[in-house]
Amino acid sequence: MKVLLRNPRREIEIPGPLSVTALLGRLELNREAVLVIRGDTLVPGDAMLGDDDSIEIRPVISGGAA
Protein backbone atom coordinates (compact mmCIF):
# COMPACT_ATOMS: atom_id res chain seq x y z
CA MET A 1 0.00 0.00 0.00
CA LYS A 2 1.05 3.57 -0.54
CA VAL A 3 1.33 5.53 2.72
CA LEU A 4 1.61 9.32 2.72
CA LEU A 5 2.94 10.66 6.03
CA ARG A 6 2.72 14.30 7.04
CA ASN A 7 5.09 16.28 9.23
CA PRO A 8 7.57 15.68 7.70
CA ARG A 9 5.95 14.84 4.37
CA ARG A 10 7.15 11.55 2.91
CA GLU A 11 5.68 8.65 0.96
CA ILE A 12 6.48 4.99 1.57
CA GLU A 13 5.30 1.62 0.27
CA ILE A 14 4.32 -1.08 2.77
CA PRO A 15 3.03 -4.53 1.78
CA GLY A 16 -0.52 -5.35 2.88
CA PRO A 17 -2.89 -6.52 4.03
CA LEU A 18 -2.44 -5.01 7.49
CA SER A 19 -4.75 -3.65 10.14
CA VAL A 20 -4.49 0.05 10.91
CA THR A 21 -3.13 -0.85 14.37
CA ALA A 22 -0.43 -3.10 12.85
CA LEU A 23 0.54 -0.42 10.31
CA LEU A 24 0.92 2.22 13.00
CA GLY A 25 2.94 -0.22 15.13
CA ARG A 26 5.26 -0.91 12.23
CA LEU A 27 5.71 2.85 11.73
CA GLU A 28 6.12 3.38 15.50
CA LEU A 29 3.25 5.89 15.60
CA ASN A 30 0.84 6.41 18.50
CA ARG A 31 -2.77 5.71 17.42
CA GLU A 32 -4.08 8.62 19.53
CA ALA A 33 -1.64 11.07 17.91
CA VAL A 34 -2.59 10.50 14.26
CA LEU A 35 -5.55 10.26 11.90
CA VAL A 36 -5.56 7.50 9.28
CA ILE A 37 -7.46 8.45 6.12
CA ARG A 38 -8.40 6.30 3.11
CA GLY A 39 -9.82 8.47 0.35
CA ASP A 40 -11.98 10.97 2.25
CA THR A 41 -12.83 8.62 5.13
CA LEU A 42 -11.28 8.23 8.58
CA VAL A 43 -10.30 4.60 9.13
CA PRO A 44 -10.79 2.92 12.56
CA GLY A 45 -7.95 1.00 14.22
CA ASP A 46 -9.43 -2.45 13.56
CA ALA A 47 -9.98 -1.86 9.82
CA MET A 48 -7.95 -3.89 7.33
CA LEU A 49 -5.89 -2.08 4.73
CA GLY A 50 -5.24 -3.79 1.41
CA ASP A 51 -2.11 -3.91 -0.69
CA ASP A 52 -3.70 -1.58 -3.27
CA ASP A 53 -4.91 1.08 -0.78
CA SER A 54 -3.59 4.63 -0.63
CA ILE A 55 -3.49 5.87 2.96
CA GLU A 56 -2.71 9.27 4.44
CA ILE A 57 -1.52 9.62 8.02
CA ARG A 58 -1.89 13.08 9.55
CA PRO A 59 -0.99 14.28 13.03
CA VAL A 60 -3.90 15.25 15.28
CA ILE A 61 -4.00 18.98 15.84
CA SER A 62 -6.07 20.38 18.66
CA GLY A 63 -6.88 23.90 19.59
CA GLY A 64 -9.42 25.94 21.38
CA ALA A 65 -10.42 29.30 22.72
CA ALA A 66 -8.13 31.05 25.14
Biopython code that builds the backbone (N, CA, C, O; Angstrom):
import numpy as np
from Bio.PDB.StructureBuilder import StructureBuilder

atoms = [
    (1, "MET", "N", (0.845, -1.181, 0.000)),
    (1, "MET", "CA", (0.000, 0.000, 0.000)),
    (1, "MET", "C", (0.880, 1.230, 0.000)),
    (1, "MET", "O", (2.017, 1.205, 0.472)),
    (2, "LYS", "N", (0.336, 2.305, -0.536)),
    (2, "LYS", "CA", (1.051, 3.574, -0.544)),
    (2, "LYS", "C", (0.624, 4.351, 0.693)),
    (2, "LYS", "O", (-0.569, 4.540, 0.932)),
    (3, "VAL", "N", (1.598, 4.802, 1.480)),
    (3, "VAL", "CA", (1.327, 5.529, 2.720)),
    (3, "VAL", "C", (1.966, 6.910, 2.624)),
    (3, "VAL", "O", (3.181, 7.033, 2.467)),
    (4, "LEU", "N", (1.135, 7.946, 2.719)),
    (4, "LEU", "CA", (1.611, 9.323, 2.721)),
    (4, "LEU", "C", (1.619, 9.802, 4.166)),
    (4, "LEU", "O", (0.579, 9.845, 4.822)),
    (5, "LEU", "N", (2.796, 10.159, 4.652)),
    (5, "LEU", "CA", (2.945, 10.656, 6.026)),
    (5, "LEU", "C", (3.152, 12.158, 5.977)),
    (5, "LEU", "O", (3.835, 12.675, 5.092)),
    (6, "ARG", "N", (2.563, 12.846, 6.927)),
    (6, "ARG", "CA", (2.718, 14.295, 7.041)),
    (6, "ARG", "C", (3.611, 14.610, 8.234)),
    (6, "ARG", "O", (3.653, 13.872, 9.219)),
    (7, "ASN", "N", (4.319, 15.719, 8.118)),
    (7, "ASN", "CA", (5.089, 16.282, 9.229)),
    (7, "ASN", "C", (6.196, 15.358, 9.725)),
    (7, "ASN", "O", (6.040, 14.812, 10.818)),
    (8, "PRO", "N", (7.284, 15.140, 9.023)),
    (8, "PRO", "CA", (7.574, 15.682, 7.697)),
    (8, "PRO", "C", (6.894, 14.854, 6.608)),
    (8, "PRO", "O", (6.618, 13.669, 6.792)),
    (9, "ARG", "N", (6.634, 15.496, 5.482)),
    (9, "ARG", "CA", (5.951, 14.843, 4.367)),
    (9, "ARG", "C", (6.892, 13.834, 3.705)),
    (9, "ARG", "O", (8.004, 14.167, 3.297)),
    (10, "ARG", "N", (6.413, 12.596, 3.612)),
    (10, "ARG", "CA", (7.152, 11.551, 2.908)),
    (10, "ARG", "C", (6.174, 10.472, 2.477)),
    (10, "ARG", "O", (5.097, 10.339, 3.059)),
    (11, "GLU", "N", (6.534, 9.714, 1.477)),
    (11, "GLU", "CA", (5.678, 8.654, 0.959)),
    (11, "GLU", "C", (6.461, 7.349, 0.974)),
    (11, "GLU", "O", (7.607, 7.291, 0.526)),
    (12, "ILE", "N", (5.821, 6.297, 1.500)),
    (12, "ILE", "CA", (6.477, 4.993, 1.573)),
    (12, "ILE", "C", (5.527, 3.923, 1.061)),
    (12, "ILE", "O", (4.315, 4.131, 1.010)),
    (13, "GLU", "N", (6.077, 2.787, 0.684)),
    (13, "GLU", "CA", (5.303, 1.618, 0.270)),
    (13, "GLU", "C", (5.456, 0.547, 1.346)),
    (13, "GLU", "O", (6.565, 0.234, 1.780)),
    (14, "ILE", "N", (4.318, -0.008, 1.768)),
    (14, "ILE", "CA", (4.320, -1.078, 2.770)),
    (14, "ILE", "C", (3.409, -2.191, 2.240)),
    (14, "ILE", "O", (2.289, -1.916, 1.811)),
    (15, "PRO", "N", (3.878, -3.440, 2.267)),
    (15, "PRO", "CA", (3.032, -4.528, 1.782)),
    (15, "PRO", "C", (1.842, -4.774, 2.710)),
    (15, "PRO", "O", (1.977, -4.718, 3.933)),
    (16, "GLY", "N", (0.689, -5.042, 2.126)),
    (16, "GLY", "CA", (-0.518, -5.355, 2.879)),
    (16, "GLY", "C", (-0.867, -6.803, 2.658)),
    (16, "GLY", "O", (-0.117, -7.515, 1.991)),
    (17, "PRO", "N", (-1.952, -7.255, 3.182)),
    (17, "PRO", "CA", (-2.885, -6.523, 4.035)),
    (17, "PRO", "C", (-2.370, -6.392, 5.462)),
    (17, "PRO", "O", (-1.640, -7.245, 5.966)),
    (18, "LEU", "N", (-2.776, -5.294, 6.096)),
    (18, "LEU", "CA", (-2.437, -5.010, 7.487)),
    (18, "LEU", "C", (-3.611, -4.291, 8.131)),
    (18, "LEU", "O", (-4.354, -3.580, 7.454)),
    (19, "SER", "N", (-3.781, -4.470, 9.420)),
    (19, "SER", "CA", (-4.753, -3.650, 10.136)),
    (19, "SER", "C", (-4.135, -2.272, 10.360)),
    (19, "SER", "O", (-2.915, -2.114, 10.300)),
    (20, "VAL", "N", (-4.975, -1.290, 10.617)),
    (20, "VAL", "CA", (-4.489, 0.054, 10.914)),
    (20, "VAL", "C", (-3.557, 0.003, 12.125)),
    (20, "VAL", "O", (-2.499, 0.631, 12.118)),
    (21, "THR", "N", (-3.939, -0.733, 13.152)),
    (21, "THR", "CA", (-3.126, -0.849, 14.366)),
    (21, "THR", "C", (-1.752, -1.440, 14.051)),
    (21, "THR", "O", (-0.739, -0.958, 14.557)),
    (22, "ALA", "N", (-1.712, -2.484, 13.215)),
    (22, "ALA", "CA", (-0.432, -3.096, 12.846)),
    (22, "ALA", "C", (0.426, -2.137, 12.024)),
    (22, "ALA", "O", (1.639, -2.069, 12.220)),
    (23, "LEU", "N", (-0.191, -1.399, 11.109)),
    (23, "LEU", "CA", (0.537, -0.420, 10.308)),
    (23, "LEU", "C", (1.175, 0.642, 11.198)),
    (23, "LEU", "O", (2.354, 0.960, 11.048)),
    (24, "LEU", "N", (0.393, 1.186, 12.119)),
    (24, "LEU", "CA", (0.917, 2.221, 13.005)),
    (24, "LEU", "C", (2.020, 1.666, 13.911)),
    (24, "LEU", "O", (2.987, 2.367, 14.209)),
    (25, "GLY", "N", (1.881, 0.422, 14.345)),
    (25, "GLY", "CA", (2.937, -0.220, 15.135)),
    (25, "GLY", "C", (4.218, -0.364, 14.336)),
    (25, "GLY", "O", (5.310, -0.123, 14.850)),
    (26, "ARG", "N", (4.083, -0.754, 13.087)),
    (26, "ARG", "CA", (5.259, -0.905, 12.227)),
    (26, "ARG", "C", (5.958, 0.440, 12.011)),
    (26, "ARG", "O", (7.183, 0.507, 11.920)),
    (27, "LEU", "N", (5.159, 1.508, 11.932)),
    (27, "LEU", "CA", (5.707, 2.848, 11.727)),
    (27, "LEU", "C", (6.080, 3.543, 13.046)),
    (27, "LEU", "O", (6.572, 4.671, 13.045)),
    (28, "GLU", "N", (5.838, 2.855, 14.163)),
    (28, "GLU", "CA", (6.119, 3.384, 15.500)),
    (28, "GLU", "C", (5.391, 4.705, 15.755)),
    (28, "GLU", "O", (5.968, 5.669, 16.258)),
    (29, "LEU", "N", (4.089, 4.717, 15.385)),
    (29, "LEU", "CA", (3.245, 5.888, 15.599)),
    (29, "LEU", "C", (2.178, 5.575, 16.632)),
    (29, "LEU", "O", (1.642, 4.467, 16.660)),
    (30, "ASN", "N", (1.868, 6.540, 17.475)),
    (30, "ASN", "CA", (0.839, 6.409, 18.496)),
    (30, "ASN", "C", (-0.533, 6.607, 17.858)),
    (30, "ASN", "O", (-0.768, 7.629, 17.214)),
    (31, "ARG", "N", (-1.442, 5.650, 18.027)),
    (31, "ARG", "CA", (-2.773, 5.711, 17.424)),
    (31, "ARG", "C", (-3.540, 6.970, 17.831)),
    (31, "ARG", "O", (-4.298, 7.513, 17.028)),
    (32, "GLU", "N", (-3.353, 7.436, 19.060)),
    (32, "GLU", "CA", (-4.077, 8.620, 19.529)),
    (32, "GLU", "C", (-3.483, 9.926, 19.005)),
    (32, "GLU", "O", (-4.088, 10.985, 19.164)),
    (33, "ALA", "N", (-2.310, 9.862, 18.385)),
    (33, "ALA", "CA", (-1.644, 11.072, 17.911)),
    (33, "ALA", "C", (-1.814, 11.316, 16.415)),
    (33, "ALA", "O", (-1.383, 12.348, 15.899)),
    (34, "VAL", "N", (-2.449, 10.360, 15.711)),
    (34, "VAL", "CA", (-2.590, 10.496, 14.261)),
    (34, "VAL", "C", (-3.998, 10.139, 13.795)),
    (34, "VAL", "O", (-4.748, 9.444, 14.480)),
    (35, "LEU", "N", (-4.326, 10.636, 12.609)),
    (35, "LEU", "CA", (-5.546, 10.261, 11.898)),
    (35, "LEU", "C", (-5.139, 9.438, 10.686)),
    (35, "LEU", "O", (-4.204, 9.804, 9.974)),
    (36, "VAL", "N", (-5.831, 8.334, 10.445)),
    (36, "VAL", "CA", (-5.564, 7.504, 9.278)),
    (36, "VAL", "C", (-6.734, 7.696, 8.321)),
    (36, "VAL", "O", (-7.890, 7.496, 8.694)),
    (37, "ILE", "N", (-6.431, 8.082, 7.096)),
    (37, "ILE", "CA", (-7.459, 8.449, 6.121)),
    (37, "ILE", "C", (-7.267, 7.627, 4.853)),
    (37, "ILE", "O", (-6.166, 7.538, 4.310)),
    (38, "ARG", "N", (-8.381, 7.018, 4.387)),
    (38, "ARG", "CA", (-8.396, 6.300, 3.108)),
    (38, "ARG", "C", (-9.410, 7.023, 2.237)),
    (38, "ARG", "O", (-10.604, 7.021, 2.537)),
    (39, "GLY", "N", (-8.939, 7.641, 1.160)),
    (39, "GLY", "CA", (-9.824, 8.474, 0.350)),
    (39, "GLY", "C", (-10.209, 9.697, 1.156)),
    (39, "GLY", "O", (-9.346, 10.487, 1.537)),
    (40, "ASP", "N", (-11.500, 9.862, 1.421)),
    (40, "ASP", "CA", (-11.985, 10.971, 2.246)),
    (40, "ASP", "C", (-12.554, 10.480, 3.569)),
    (40, "ASP", "O", (-13.301, 11.205, 4.227)),
    (41, "THR", "N", (-12.209, 9.254, 3.968)),
    (41, "THR", "CA", (-12.828, 8.619, 5.126)),
    (41, "THR", "C", (-11.800, 8.293, 6.205)),
    (41, "THR", "O", (-10.747, 7.724, 5.917)),
    (42, "LEU", "N", (-12.112, 8.656, 7.451)),
    (42, "LEU", "CA", (-11.276, 8.230, 8.576)),
    (42, "LEU", "C", (-11.410, 6.725, 8.739)),
    (42, "LEU", "O", (-12.504, 6.179, 8.597)),
    (43, "VAL", "N", (-10.316, 6.060, 9.034)),
    (43, "VAL", "CA", (-10.301, 4.604, 9.134)),
    (43, "VAL", "C", (-10.083, 4.212, 10.597)),
    (43, "VAL", "O", (-9.126, 4.677, 11.216)),
    (44, "PRO", "N", (-10.960, 3.358, 11.167)),
    (44, "PRO", "CA", (-10.785, 2.921, 12.558)),
    (44, "PRO", "C", (-9.605, 1.962, 12.712)),
    (44, "PRO", "O", (-9.140, 1.376, 11.733)),
    (45, "GLY", "N", (-9.130, 1.808, 13.933)),
    (45, "GLY", "CA", (-7.949, 0.998, 14.222)),
    (45, "GLY", "C", (-8.065, -0.463, 13.854)),
    (45, "GLY", "O", (-7.053, -1.098, 13.557)),
    (46, "ASP", "N", (-9.279, -1.026, 13.865)),
    (46, "ASP", "CA", (-9.433, -2.454, 13.563)),
    (46, "ASP", "C", (-9.695, -2.724, 12.086)),
    (46, "ASP", "O", (-9.872, -3.880, 11.700)),
    (47, "ALA", "N", (-9.725, -1.689, 11.252)),
    (47, "ALA", "CA", (-9.976, -1.864, 9.819)),
    (47, "ALA", "C", (-8.760, -2.492, 9.145)),
    (47, "ALA", "O", (-7.621, -2.260, 9.549)),
    (48, "MET", "N", (-9.023, -3.293, 8.108)),
    (48, "MET", "CA", (-7.946, -3.890, 7.334)),
    (48, "MET", "C", (-7.636, -3.000, 6.131)),
    (48, "MET", "O", (-8.533, -2.466, 5.479)),
    (49, "LEU", "N", (-6.352, -2.860, 5.863)),
    (49, "LEU", "CA", (-5.885, -2.080, 4.729)),
    (49, "LEU", "C", (-5.291, -3.038, 3.713)),
    (49, "LEU", "O", (-4.476, -3.894, 4.058)),
    (50, "GLY", "N", (-5.701, -2.892, 2.463)),
    (50, "GLY", "CA", (-5.239, -3.787, 1.413)),
    (50, "GLY", "C", (-3.961, -3.307, 0.754)),
    (50, "GLY", "O", (-3.541, -2.163, 0.929)),
    (51, "ASP", "N", (-3.354, -4.203, -0.005)),
    (51, "ASP", "CA", (-2.112, -3.914, -0.687)),
    (51, "ASP", "C", (-2.264, -2.787, -1.707)),
    (51, "ASP", "O", (-1.295, -2.089, -2.007)),
    (52, "ASP", "N", (-3.476, -2.603, -2.243)),
    (52, "ASP", "CA", (-3.700, -1.584, -3.273)),
    (52, "ASP", "C", (-4.277, -0.278, -2.718)),
    (52, "ASP", "O", (-4.636, 0.610, -3.492)),
    (53, "ASP", "N", (-4.370, -0.149, -1.396)),
    (53, "ASP", "CA", (-4.907, 1.076, -0.776)),
    (53, "ASP", "C", (-3.880, 2.202, -0.800)),
    (53, "ASP", "O", (-2.671, 1.971, -0.783)),
    (54, "SER", "N", (-4.399, 3.422, -0.839)),
    (54, "SER", "CA", (-3.591, 4.632, -0.625)),
    (54, "SER", "C", (-4.070, 5.260, 0.667)),
    (54, "SER", "O", (-5.248, 5.591, 0.803)),
    (55, "ILE", "N", (-3.170, 5.424, 1.611)),
    (55, "ILE", "CA", (-3.491, 5.869, 2.956)),
    (55, "ILE", "C", (-2.741, 7.159, 3.244)),
    (55, "ILE", "O", (-1.597, 7.328, 2.820)),
    (56, "GLU", "N", (-3.385, 8.063, 3.962)),
    (56, "GLU", "CA", (-2.709, 9.270, 4.437)),
    (56, "GLU", "C", (-2.745, 9.257, 5.957)),
    (56, "GLU", "O", (-3.780, 8.974, 6.560)),
    (57, "ILE", "N", (-1.616, 9.563, 6.567)),
    (57, "ILE", "CA", (-1.520, 9.618, 8.015)),
    (57, "ILE", "C", (-1.171, 11.061, 8.401)),
    (57, "ILE", "O", (-0.115, 11.580, 8.040)),
    (58, "ARG", "N", (-2.083, 11.689, 9.140)),
    (58, "ARG", "CA", (-1.892, 13.080, 9.552)),
    (58, "ARG", "C", (-1.823, 13.170, 11.067)),
    (58, "ARG", "O", (-2.509, 12.424, 11.764)),
    (59, "PRO", "N", (-1.002, 14.075, 11.582)),
    (59, "PRO", "CA", (-0.990, 14.278, 13.033)),
    (59, "PRO", "C", (-2.275, 14.948, 13.497)),
    (59, "PRO", "O", (-2.841, 15.772, 12.779)),
    (60, "VAL", "N", (-2.735, 14.602, 14.689)),
    (60, "VAL", "CA", (-3.902, 15.247, 15.282)),
    (60, "VAL", "C", (-3.481, 16.626, 15.755)),
    (60, "VAL", "O", (-2.456, 16.785, 16.419)),
    (61, "ILE", "N", (-4.275, 17.607, 15.410)),
    (61, "ILE", "CA", (-4.002, 18.980, 15.844)),
    (61, "ILE", "C", (-5.206, 19.445, 16.638)),
    (61, "ILE", "O", (-6.337, 19.380, 16.157)),
    (62, "SER", "N", (-4.969, 19.908, 17.842)),
    (62, "SER", "CA", (-6.074, 20.383, 18.661)),
    (62, "SER", "C", (-5.868, 21.848, 18.969)),
    (62, "SER", "O", (-4.748, 22.359, 18.956)),
    (63, "GLY", "N", (-6.947, 22.493, 19.241)),
    (63, "GLY", "CA", (-6.878, 23.904, 19.586)),
    (63, "GLY", "C", (-8.143, 24.287, 20.309)),
    (63, "GLY", "O", (-9.027, 23.456, 20.514)),
    (64, "GLY", "N", (-8.230, 25.500, 20.684)),
    (64, "GLY", "CA", (-9.424, 25.943, 21.381)),
    (64, "GLY", "C", (-9.334, 27.418, 21.714)),
    (64, "GLY", "O", (-8.349, 28.091, 21.410)),
    (65, "ALA", "N", (-10.375, 27.892, 22.338)),
    (65, "ALA", "CA", (-10.421, 29.296, 22.717)),
    (65, "ALA", "C", (-9.543, 29.538, 23.933)),
    (65, "ALA", "O", (-9.385, 28.663, 24.784)),
    (66, "ALA", "N", (-8.990, 30.697, 24.005)),
    (66, "ALA", "CA", (-8.131, 31.049, 25.135)),
    (66, "ALA", "C", (-8.948, 31.650, 26.264)),
    (66, "ALA", "O", (-8.395, 32.009, 27.303)),
]
sb = StructureBuilder()
sb.init_structure("model")
sb.init_model(0)
sb.init_chain("A")
sb.init_seg("    ")
for serial, (resi, resn, name, xyz) in enumerate(atoms, 1):
    if name == "N":
        sb.init_residue(resn, " ", resi, " ")
    sb.init_atom(name, np.array(xyz, "f"), 0.0, 1.0, " ", f" {name:<3s}", serial, name[0])
structure = sb.get_structure()
